[in-house]
């Protein structure tokens, strides 16, 4: 393989013509301190209806002597969260028909911040809870929270402490830098990210979707999430959740259609329930998933947004699924080559099309494979002349035989050649047609050296330049990685995203490599 030298962070910081990598925050799973309770001790002051405040606050370990309530003489309350490190701090309060609020400060601060509880829409019969932001990125070592009565009804249900970490963000190549540049695009502290896809929209925006906020490679909590960049990857948005069904939401694809619609694809799974996989901490959730919920949500799906991802329509079922989803064709159709629930490994690959911008889908073909090939996780690309080339992961029982497979269609996806093996070991594939007509394929390499690979074709997939294969990354910590996908940027360079561990002791995150293509031969 032709190796592209990956720049270490130290090299990046020392390169004379390269800007320093930006720093960014990552937010871990919130820690909820919710053992506050509403209390009504038998005290005539508390039961005096003439007093303005009627909500009381007590923490279980305080006893009945330190109470915050509607009493000007109420003492301040000190609460110790017993946390170290940096956190965002929020407090949950109850909105009622009476104005609410209280003072809050850290023990190291001199002044209180007065938090007012918005109560628009509340009535004597209708109360609701609201989260109020208190501090961003504050160090809590040896800190206590001090609460003060401010003349209004005061009620606290919970404190939320969101751990904050720092990491070096992905940095795109400088104009004269040969590259490549590799770094972290999105990391969720203590959580697992997997199976991403990237799309570059007609307006030049980059959108990446993935399955995030997970415990592990298999778990019940997977969500379809999204980040986006309006400056070629220099900065990325906060994470937005698109899907959070009761099941495990996995493998997300994303495209922009010819009408400007965003379409995401994914599938749901109950694999986490299997013996040997189901953890004790998941049992309660699994027990709540009844037959109707399973029937409603288990399957393969697409979902559309007509307002650039601000809102999303109802999920629509498809017959098959693939990690990177469908693709748009020049004739306006969408075509989806995916694996379905056929009776055997040679009868699983289905081809669907949509003629109405992804609203409805119809199966138009199947792709056959020989008995020796275990087709899975395909992706398809349309060549300049309309030829369709699909590549497949080979889930062969013998890991050494997991070479990619390929099939072609010359009639818009209605008929396909038998899948045939090509001499590229790795999985799964993602295909892109470049501006100069070449096909780019990227794929994960899950044996040493672990990493991400690329290969080019100059003749619409009839041959692949195996002698000059490209190693984008060859120093990943282990084989839990891959599912790379690429987008060509306006300057002709390539951004390839994938999931992989940033550090050996961490869970996988969303990473990217920005690189330049070798010259066309």
DOKEVEX-283686 format. One record per residue (C-alpha): residue in three letters; x, y, z; residue number from 0. Coordinates in steps of 0.2 Angstrom, whole numbers, m for minus. Layout:
N
{'ALA', {X, Y, Z}, NUM};
...
This chain:
521
{'UNK', {0, 0, 0}, 0};
{'UNK', {6, 18, m4}, 1};
{'UNK', {7, 26, 13}, 2};
{'UNK', {2, 44, 17}, 3};
{'UNK', {12, 50, 32}, 4};
{'UNK', {0, 54, 46}, 5};
{'UNK', {6, 70, 55}, 6};
{'UNK', {7, 68, 74}, 7};
{'UNK', {1, 82, 85}, 8};
{'UNK', {19, 86, 89}, 9};
{'UNK', {23, 88, 71}, 10};
{'UNK', {7, 98, 68}, 11};
{'UNK', {12, 111, 81}, 12};
{'UNK', {30, 113, 75}, 13};
{'UNK', {26, 115, 56}, 14};
{'UNK', {31, 133, 52}, 15};
{'UNK', {17, 136, 39}, 16};
{'UNK', {3, 127, 49}, 17};
{'UNK', {m9, 135, 61}, 18};
{'UNK', {m10, 128, 78}, 19};
{'UNK', {m24, 115, 81}, 20};
{'UNK', {m40, 123, 89}, 21};
{'UNK', {m46, 117, 106}, 22};
{'UNK', {m64, 112, 109}, 23};
{'UNK', {m74, 106, 123}, 24};
{'UNK', {m82, 89, 125}, 25};
{'UNK', {m97, 85, 136}, 26};
{'UNK', {m99, 69, 145}, 27};
{'UNK', {m114, 60, 151}, 28};
{'UNK', {m123, 71, 164}, 29};
{'UNK', {m123, 67, 183}, 30};
{'UNK', {m140, 70, 190}, 31};
{'UNK', {m141, 74, 209}, 32};
{'UNK', {m160, 72, 211}, 33};
{'UNK', {m162, 66, 229}, 34};
{'UNK', {m170, 83, 234}, 35};
{'UNK', {m187, 82, 240}, 36};
{'UNK', {m202, 92, 243}, 37};
{'UNK', {m205, 93, 262}, 38};
{'UNK', {m219, 98, 273}, 39};
{'UNK', {m214, 96, 291}, 40};
{'UNK', {m227, 101, 304}, 41};
{'UNK', {m222, 119, 307}, 42};
{'UNK', {m234, 133, 309}, 43};
{'UNK', {m223, 145, 299}, 44};
{'UNK', {m223, 133, 284}, 45};
{'UNK', {m241, 131, 284}, 46};
{'UNK', {m245, 149, 286}, 47};
{'UNK', {m254, 153, 270}, 48};
{'UNK', {m251, 172, 272}, 49};
{'UNK', {m233, 170, 268}, 50};
{'UNK', {m228, 172, 250}, 51};
{'UNK', {m218, 156, 248}, 52};
{'UNK', {m225, 139, 249}, 53};
{'UNK', {m212, 128, 241}, 54};
{'UNK', {m199, 120, 253}, 55};
{'UNK', {m182, 113, 249}, 56};
{'UNK', {m174, 99, 259}, 57};
{'UNK', {m159, 88, 255}, 58};
{'UNK', {m161, 71, 263}, 59};
{'UNK', {m145, 73, 274}, 60};
{'UNK', {m149, 90, 280}, 61};
{'UNK', {m163, 85, 293}, 62};
{'UNK', {m177, 97, 297}, 63};
{'UNK', {m167, 112, 304}, 64};
{'UNK', {m159, 119, 288}, 65};
{'UNK', {m174, 123, 277}, 66};
{'UNK', {m176, 135, 263}, 67};
{'UNK', {m194, 141, 261}, 68};
{'UNK', {m205, 156, 260}, 69};
{'UNK', {m198, 164, 276}, 70};
{'UNK', {m186, 180, 275}, 71};
{'UNK', {m176, 172, 290}, 72};
{'UNK', {m173, 156, 281}, 73};
{'UNK', {m154, 151, 282}, 74};
{'UNK', {m143, 149, 267}, 75};
{'UNK', {m141, 130, 262}, 76};
{'UNK', {m124, 123, 257}, 77};
{'UNK', {m124, 108, 246}, 78};
{'UNK', {m109, 98, 242}, 79};
{'UNK', {m109, 89, 226}, 80};
{'UNK', {m93, 80, 230}, 81};
{'UNK', {m86, 82, 212}, 82};
{'UNK', {m69, 86, 205}, 83};
{'UNK', {m65, 93, 188}, 84};
{'UNK', {m74, 105, 176}, 85};
{'UNK', {m93, 104, 174}, 86};
{'UNK', {m107, 113, 166}, 87};
{'UNK', {m120, 116, 180}, 88};
{'UNK', {m139, 117, 178}, 89};
{'UNK', {m153, 116, 191}, 90};
{'UNK', {m170, 110, 189}, 91};
{'UNK', {m184, 120, 197}, 92};
{'UNK', {m203, 119, 196}, 93};
{'UNK', {m214, 132, 188}, 94};
{'UNK', {m230, 136, 196}, 95};
{'UNK', {m243, 150, 195}, 96};
{'UNK', {m233, 160, 208}, 97};
{'UNK', {m217, 168, 204}, 98};
{'UNK', {m202, 157, 208}, 99};
{'UNK', {m184, 160, 211}, 100};
{'UNK', {m169, 158, 222}, 101};
{'UNK', {m151, 164, 224}, 102};
{'UNK', {m136, 152, 219}, 103};
{'UNK', {m117, 154, 221}, 104};
{'UNK', {m102, 143, 222}, 105};
{'UNK', {m94, 144, 239}, 106};
{'UNK', {m79, 152, 232}, 107};
{'UNK', {m89, 167, 225}, 108};
{'UNK', {m95, 182, 234}, 109};
{'UNK', {m111, 186, 225}, 110};
{'UNK', {m126, 176, 222}, 111};
{'UNK', {m134, 173, 205}, 112};
{'UNK', {m152, 176, 206}, 113};
{'UNK', {m161, 162, 195}, 114};
{'UNK', {m179, 167, 190}, 115};
{'UNK', {m190, 152, 186}, 116};
{'UNK', {m201, 156, 170}, 117};
{'UNK', {m219, 151, 173}, 118};
{'UNK', {m228, 156, 158}, 119};
{'UNK', {m242, 144, 155}, 120};
{'UNK', {m242, 138, 173}, 121};
{'UNK', {m259, 138, 183}, 122};
{'UNK', {m264, 132, 200}, 123};
{'UNK', {m268, 115, 192}, 124};
{'UNK', {m254, 114, 180}, 125};
{'UNK', {m236, 114, 186}, 126};
{'UNK', {m220, 109, 176}, 127};
{'UNK', {m201, 108, 178}, 128};
{'UNK', {m188, 118, 169}, 129};
{'UNK', {m169, 117, 168}, 130};
{'UNK', {m160, 133, 172}, 131};
{'UNK', {m142, 135, 167}, 132};
{'UNK', {m130, 141, 181}, 133};
{'UNK', {m112, 140, 176}, 134};
{'UNK', {m102, 134, 161}, 135};
{'UNK', {m85, 125, 162}, 136};
{'UNK', {m82, 128, 180}, 137};
{'UNK', {m70, 118, 191}, 138};
{'UNK', {m79, 110, 206}, 139};
{'UNK', {m65, 104, 216}, 140};
{'UNK', {m69, 108, 235}, 141};
{'UNK', {m84, 119, 229}, 142};
{'UNK', {m101, 119, 237}, 143};
{'UNK', {m117, 126, 230}, 144};
{'UNK', {m125, 139, 242}, 145};
{'UNK', {m144, 142, 240}, 146};
{'UNK', {m152, 158, 247}, 147};
{'UNK', {m170, 163, 249}, 148};
{'UNK', {m175, 178, 238}, 149};
{'UNK', {m193, 182, 243}, 150};
{'UNK', {m201, 170, 230}, 151};
{'UNK', {m207, 152, 230}, 152};
{'UNK', {m192, 141, 229}, 153};
{'UNK', {m191, 123, 224}, 154};
{'UNK', {m177, 112, 218}, 155};
{'UNK', {m179, 95, 210}, 156};
{'UNK', {m161, 91, 204}, 157};
{'UNK', {m144, 97, 200}, 158};
{'UNK', {m136, 92, 183}, 159};
{'UNK', {m117, 92, 182}, 160};
{'UNK', {m111, 89, 164}, 161};
{'UNK', {m92, 84, 164}, 162};
{'UNK', {m82, 94, 152}, 163};
{'UNK', {m65, 89, 144}, 164};
{'UNK', {m54, 96, 131}, 165};
{'UNK', {m47, 89, 115}, 166};
{'UNK', {m37, 95, 100}, 167};
{'UNK', {m50, 97, 86}, 168};
{'UNK', {m48, 91, 68}, 169};
{'UNK', {m38, 104, 58}, 170};
{'UNK', {m40, 105, 39}, 171};
{'UNK', {m24, 106, 29}, 172};
{'UNK', {m17, 123, 26}, 173};
{'UNK', {m16, 129, 8}, 174};
{'UNK', {2, 124, 5}, 175};
{'UNK', {3, 109, 16}, 176};
{'UNK', {5, 92, 8}, 177};
{'UNK', {m4, 83, 22}, 178};
{'UNK', {m13, 73, 27}, 179};
{'UNK', {m20, 80, 43}, 180};
{'UNK', {m29, 69, 55}, 181};
{'UNK', {m39, 73, 71}, 182};
{'UNK', {m55, 72, 82}, 183};
{'UNK', {m71, 79, 75}, 184};
{'UNK', {m82, 74, 89}, 185};
{'UNK', {m79, 65, 105}, 186};
{'UNK', {m93, 62, 118}, 187};
{'UNK', {m84, 59, 135}, 188};
{'UNK', {m86, 42, 141}, 189};
{'UNK', {m97, 37, 127}, 190};
{'UNK', {m95, 27, 111}, 191};
{'UNK', {m98, 34, 93}, 192};
{'UNK', {m99, 23, 78}, 193};
{'UNK', {m103, 20, 59}, 194};
{'UNK', {m103, 38, 52}, 195};
{'UNK', {m107, 45, 35}, 196};
{'UNK', {m103, 62, 27}, 197};
{'UNK', {m112, 73, 14}, 198};
{'UNK', {m107, 89, 6}, 199};
{'UNK', {m122, 99, 2}, 200};
{'UNK', {m126, 110, m13}, 201};
{'UNK', {m122, 125, m2}, 202};
{'UNK', {m105, 118, 3}, 203};
{'UNK', {m110, 113, 20}, 204};
{'UNK', {m103, 97, 28}, 205};
{'UNK', {m115, 86, 37}, 206};
{'UNK', {m110, 70, 47}, 207};
{'UNK', {m122, 58, 55}, 208};
{'UNK', {m117, 44, 66}, 209};
{'UNK', {m123, 32, 80}, 210};
{'UNK', {m118, 41, 96}, 211};
{'UNK', {m121, 42, 115}, 212};
{'UNK', {m118, 24, 117}, 213};
{'UNK', {m111, 13, 131}, 214};
{'UNK', {m102, 1, 119}, 215};
{'UNK', {m102, m7, 101}, 216};
{'UNK', {m118, m16, 106}, 217};
{'UNK', {m130, m8, 118}, 218};
{'UNK', {m148, m1, 120}, 219};
{'UNK', {m144, 17, 120}, 220};
{'UNK', {m138, 21, 102}, 221};
{'UNK', {m145, 37, 94}, 222};
{'UNK', {m144, 44, 77}, 223};
{'UNK', {m134, 60, 79}, 224};
{'UNK', {m127, 74, 68}, 225};
{'UNK', {m114, 87, 68}, 226};
{'UNK', {m111, 100, 54}, 227};
{'UNK', {m98, 112, 47}, 228};
{'UNK', {m100, 128, 37}, 229};
{'UNK', {m81, 131, 34}, 230};
{'UNK', {m74, 115, 27}, 231};
{'UNK', {m72, 107, 44}, 232};
{'UNK', {m63, 121, 52}, 233};
{'UNK', {m76, 121, 66}, 234};
{'UNK', {m91, 109, 70}, 235};
{'UNK', {m107, 112, 78}, 236};
{'UNK', {m113, 104, 94}, 237};
{'UNK', {m121, 87, 93}, 238};
{'UNK', {m139, 86, 88}, 239};
{'UNK', {m150, 70, 90}, 240};
{'UNK', {m161, 65, 76}, 241};
{'UNK', {m167, 48, 81}, 242};
{'UNK', {m169, 41, 99}, 243};
{'UNK', {m181, 26, 98}, 244};
{'UNK', {m183, 13, 112}, 245};
{'UNK', {m171, 2, 102}, 246};
{'UNK', {m153, 3, 97}, 247};
{'UNK', {m152, 16, 83}, 248};
{'UNK', {m137, 10, 72}, 249};
{'UNK', {m127, 14, 56}, 250};
{'UNK', {m132, 31, 49}, 251};
{'UNK', {m131, 37, 31}, 252};
{'UNK', {m135, 54, 25}, 253};
{'UNK', {m137, 62, 8}, 254};
{'UNK', {m144, 78, 0}, 255};
{'UNK', {m156, 75, m14}, 256};
{'UNK', {m158, 85, m30}, 257};
{'UNK', {m172, 94, m22}, 258};
{'UNK', {m161, 99, m7}, 259};
{'UNK', {m169, 87, 5}, 260};
{'UNK', {m158, 79, 18}, 261};
{'UNK', {m161, 61, 20}, 262};
{'UNK', {m154, 50, 34}, 263};
{'UNK', {m155, 31, 35}, 264};
{'UNK', {m152, 19, 49}, 265};
{'UNK', {m158, 2, 57}, 266};
{'UNK', {m164, m3, 74}, 267};
{'UNK', {m158, m18, 84}, 268};
{'UNK', {m162, m29, 99}, 269};
{'UNK', {m145, m38, 98}, 270};
{'UNK', {m141, m31, 115}, 271};
{'UNK', {m153, m43, 123}, 272};
{'UNK', {m143, m59, 117}, 273};
{'UNK', {m136, m70, 131}, 274};
{'UNK', {m118, m66, 134}, 275};
{'UNK', {m121, m48, 128}, 276};
{'UNK', {m135, m41, 139}, 277};
{'UNK', {m128, m32, 154}, 278};
{'UNK', {m137, m31, 171}, 279};
{'UNK', {m138, m12, 169}, 280};
{'UNK', {m148, m14, 153}, 281};
{'UNK', {m161, m27, 160}, 282};
{'UNK', {m173, m15, 166}, 283};
{'UNK', {m174, m6, 150}, 284};
{'UNK', {m175, m22, 140}, 285};
{'UNK', {m189, m28, 151}, 286};
{'UNK', {m199, m12, 146}, 287};
{'UNK', {m198, m16, 128}, 288};
{'UNK', {m215, m25, 125}, 289};
{'UNK', {m221, m34, 109}, 290};
{'UNK', {m230, m18, 102}, 291};
{'UNK', {m214, m7, 104}, 292};
{'UNK', {m204, m21, 95}, 293};
{'UNK', {m216, m22, 81}, 294};
{'UNK', {m217, m3, 79}, 295};
{'UNK', {m198, 1, 79}, 296};
{'UNK', {m188, m15, 74}, 297};
{'UNK', {m183, m13, 56}, 298};
{'UNK', {m174, m2, 43}, 299};
{'UNK', {m178, 16, 40}, 300};
{'UNK', {m176, 33, 32}, 301};
{'UNK', {m181, 50, 37}, 302};
{'UNK', {m182, 66, 28}, 303};
{'UNK', {m179, 85, 32}, 304};
{'UNK', {m185, 98, 20}, 305};
{'UNK', {m178, 113, 31}, 306};
{'UNK', {m159, 108, 31}, 307};
{'UNK', {m161, 97, 47}, 308};
{'UNK', {m171, 109, 58}, 309};
{'UNK', {m185, 97, 58}, 310};
{'UNK', {m188, 79, 52}, 311};
{'UNK', {m203, 70, 45}, 312};
{'UNK', {m210, 53, 51}, 313};
{'UNK', {m198, 38, 49}, 314};
{'UNK', {m202, 27, 33}, 315};
{'UNK', {m198, 9, 32}, 316};
{'UNK', {m186, 2, 19}, 317};
{'UNK', {m183, m17, 14}, 318};
{'UNK', {m164, m16, 16}, 319};
{'UNK', {m151, m7, 25}, 320};
{'UNK', {m133, m1, 22}, 321};
{'UNK', {m121, 8, 33}, 322};
{'UNK', {m120, 23, 21}, 323};
{'UNK', {m138, 23, 15}, 324};
{'UNK', {m145, 27, m2}, 325};
{'UNK', {m137, 39, m16}, 326};
{'UNK', {m145, 51, m27}, 327};
{'UNK', {m145, 48, m46}, 328};
{'UNK', {m143, 60, m61}, 329};
{'UNK', {m161, 56, m66}, 330};
{'UNK', {m168, 62, m50}, 331};
{'UNK', {m171, 45, m42}, 332};
{'UNK', {m164, 39, m26}, 333};
{'UNK', {m157, 21, m26}, 334};
{'UNK', {m153, 10, m11}, 335};
{'UNK', {m143, m6, m12}, 336};
{'UNK', {m144, m14, 5}, 337};
{'UNK', {m145, m31, 14}, 338};
{'UNK', {m162, m37, 19}, 339};
{'UNK', {m169, m52, 27}, 340};
{'UNK', {m168, m65, 13}, 341};
{'UNK', {m167, m84, 17}, 342};
{'UNK', {m149, m86, 14}, 343};
{'UNK', {m132, m76, 12}, 344};
{'UNK', {m134, m77, m7}, 345};
{'UNK', {m152, m69, m7}, 346};
{'UNK', {m150, m55, 5}, 347};
{'UNK', {m145, m40, m6}, 348};
{'UNK', {m160, m30, m11}, 349};
{'UNK', {m161, m14, m23}, 350};
{'UNK', {m174, m1, m20}, 351};
{'UNK', {m178, 15, m28}, 352};
{'UNK', {m188, 31, m24}, 353};
{'UNK', {m195, 42, m37}, 354};
{'UNK', {m203, 55, m25}, 355};
{'UNK', {m188, 61, m16}, 356};
{'UNK', {m187, 47, m3}, 357};
{'UNK', {m205, 48, 3}, 358};
{'UNK', {m209, 30, m4}, 359};
{'UNK', {m198, 16, m9}, 360};
{'UNK', {m201, 1, m21}, 361};
{'UNK', {m190, m14, m23}, 362};
{'UNK', {m184, m16, m41}, 363};
{'UNK', {m170, m30, m40}, 364};
{'UNK', {m159, m42, m30}, 365};
{'UNK', {m141, m44, m32}, 366};
{'UNK', {m135, m62, m32}, 367};
{'UNK', {m119, m68, m24}, 368};
{'UNK', {m109, m85, m26}, 369};
{'UNK', {m110, m97, m11}, 370};
{'UNK', {m92, m93, m6}, 371};
{'UNK', {m96, m74, m4}, 372};
{'UNK', {m106, m68, 11}, 373};
{'UNK', {m112, m51, 5}, 374};
{'UNK', {m116, m38, 18}, 375};
{'UNK', {m115, m19, 21}, 376};
{'UNK', {m115, m13, 2}, 377};
{'UNK', {m113, 5, m5}, 378};
{'UNK', {m116, 11, m23}, 379};
{'UNK', {m109, 25, m34}, 380};
{'UNK', {m115, 31, m51}, 381};
{'UNK', {m102, 34, m64}, 382};
{'UNK', {m101, 48, m76}, 383};
{'UNK', {m109, 38, m89}, 384};
{'UNK', {m123, 32, m78}, 385};
{'UNK', {m115, 15, m74}, 386};
{'UNK', {m119, 9, m56}, 387};
{'UNK', {m105, 1, m46}, 388};
{'UNK', {m109, m8, m30}, 389};
{'UNK', {m96, m14, m17}, 390};
{'UNK', {m99, m26, m3}, 391};
{'UNK', {m92, m32, 13}, 392};
{'UNK', {m88, m50, 13}, 393};
{'UNK', {m93, m58, 30}, 394};
{'UNK', {m84, m74, 26}, 395};
{'UNK', {m82, m86, 41}, 396};
{'UNK', {m63, m86, 38}, 397};
{'UNK', {m57, m69, 42}, 398};
{'UNK', {m43, m71, 30}, 399};
{'UNK', {m55, m72, 16}, 400};
{'UNK', {m64, m56, 19}, 401};
{'UNK', {m60, m48, 2}, 402};
{'UNK', {m72, m35, m5}, 403};
{'UNK', {m85, m39, m18}, 404};
{'UNK', {m92, m29, m33}, 405};
{'UNK', {m107, m29, m44}, 406};
{'UNK', {m112, m18, m58}, 407};
{'UNK', {m128, m12, m67}, 408};
{'UNK', {m129, m5, m84}, 409};
{'UNK', {m148, m1, m84}, 410};
{'UNK', {m151, 10, m69}, 411};
{'UNK', {m151, m3, m56}, 412};
{'UNK', {m164, m15, m63}, 413};
{'UNK', {m152, m29, m66}, 414};
{'UNK', {m135, m33, m59}, 415};
{'UNK', {m120, m44, m62}, 416};
{'UNK', {m116, m58, m50}, 417};
{'UNK', {m105, m52, m36}, 418};
{'UNK', {m87, m55, m39}, 419};
{'UNK', {m72, m54, m27}, 420};
{'UNK', {m59, m40, m29}, 421};
{'UNK', {m42, m42, m21}, 422};
{'UNK', {m44, m29, m7}, 423};
{'UNK', {m45, m35, 10}, 424};
{'UNK', {m56, m24, 22}, 425};
{'UNK', {m73, m18, 26}, 426};
{'UNK', {m85, m10, 24}, 427};
{'UNK', {m84, 1, 8}, 428};
{'UNK', {m89, 18, 4}, 429};
{'UNK', {m88, 25, m14}, 430};
{'UNK', {m87, 43, m21}, 431};
{'UNK', {m86, 49, m39}, 432};
{'UNK', {m73, 63, m39}, 433};
{'UNK', {m74, 79, m50}, 434};
{'UNK', {m62, 71, m63}, 435};
{'UNK', {m72, 56, m65}, 436};
{'UNK', {m62, 44, m55}, 437};
{'UNK', {m70, 33, m42}, 438};
{'UNK', {m63, 33, m24}, 439};
{'UNK', {m66, 19, m12}, 440};
{'UNK', {m62, 20, 7}, 441};
{'UNK', {m64, 6, 19}, 442};
{'UNK', {m58, 0, 36}, 443};
{'UNK', {m43, m11, 39}, 444};
{'UNK', {m47, m22, 55}, 445};
{'UNK', {m31, m31, 56}, 446};
{'UNK', {m13, m25, 59}, 447};
{'UNK', {m9, m12, 55}, 448};
{'UNK', {m26, m6, 60}, 449};
{'UNK', {m33, 9, 51}, 450};
{'UNK', {m42, 17, 36}, 451};
{'UNK', {m37, 13, 18}, 452};
{'UNK', {m42, 20, 1}, 453};
{'UNK', {m41, 15, m17}, 454};
{'UNK', {m44, 23, m34}, 455};
{'UNK', {m51, 17, m51}, 456};
{'UNK', {m49, 27, m67}, 457};
{'UNK', {m61, 16, m78}, 458};
{'UNK', {m78, 16, m69}, 459};
{'UNK', {m73, 2, m57}, 460};
{'UNK', {m67, m11, m70}, 461};
{'UNK', {m50, m11, m62}, 462};
{'UNK', {m43, m4, m46}, 463};
{'UNK', {m26, 3, m43}, 464};
{'UNK', {m21, m10, m31}, 465};
{'UNK', {m3, m7, m32}, 466};
{'UNK', {m5, 11, m27}, 467};
{'UNK', {m17, 9, m13}, 468};
{'UNK', {m17, 23, 0}, 469};
{'UNK', {m15, 20, 19}, 470};
{'UNK', {m24, 35, 27}, 471};
{'UNK', {m22, 29, 45}, 472};
{'UNK', {m11, 14, 50}, 473};
{'UNK', {m8, 17, 68}, 474};
{'UNK', {m26, 15, 76}, 475};
{'UNK', {m25, 7, 93}, 476};
{'UNK', {m36, m9, 89}, 477};
{'UNK', {m48, m15, 76}, 478};
{'UNK', {m64, m7, 83}, 479};
{'UNK', {m64, 6, 69}, 480};
{'UNK', {m69, 10, 51}, 481};
{'UNK', {m84, 13, 41}, 482};
{'UNK', {m75, 28, 33}, 483};
{'UNK', {m84, 39, 21}, 484};
{'UNK', {m77, 53, 10}, 485};
{'UNK', {m82, 70, 3}, 486};
{'UNK', {m73, 80, m10}, 487};
{'UNK', {m71, 98, m5}, 488};
{'UNK', {m72, 114, m16}, 489};
{'UNK', {m53, 114, m18}, 490};
{'UNK', {m52, 96, m23}, 491};
{'UNK', {m45, 89, m7}, 492};
{'UNK', {m54, 75, 2}, 493};
{'UNK', {m61, 74, 19}, 494};
{'UNK', {m63, 56, 25}, 495};
{'UNK', {m72, 53, 42}, 496};
{'UNK', {m73, 37, 52}, 497};
{'UNK', {m74, 30, 69}, 498};
{'UNK', {m59, 25, 79}, 499};
{'UNK', {m51, 27, 96}, 500};
{'UNK', {m42, 43, 99}, 501};
{'UNK', {m32, 36, 114}, 502};
{'UNK', {m31, 17, 118}, 503};
{'UNK', {m40, 18, 134}, 504};
{'UNK', {m54, 28, 127}, 505};
{'UNK', {m70, 23, 118}, 506};
{'UNK', {m71, 27, 99}, 507};
{'UNK', {m75, 44, 93}, 508};
{'UNK', {m78, 53, 77}, 509};
{'UNK', {m62, 56, 68}, 510};
{'UNK', {m57, 63, 51}, 511};
{'UNK', {m42, 64, 39}, 512};
{'UNK', {m40, 78, 27}, 513};
{'UNK', {m29, 73, 12}, 514};
{'UNK', {m24, 77, m6}, 515};
{'UNK', {m27, 65, m20}, 516};
{'UNK', {m12, 59, m30}, 517};
{'UNK', {m12, 66, m48}, 518};
{'UNK', {m22, 57, m61}, 519};
{'UNK', {m12, 44, m71}, 520};
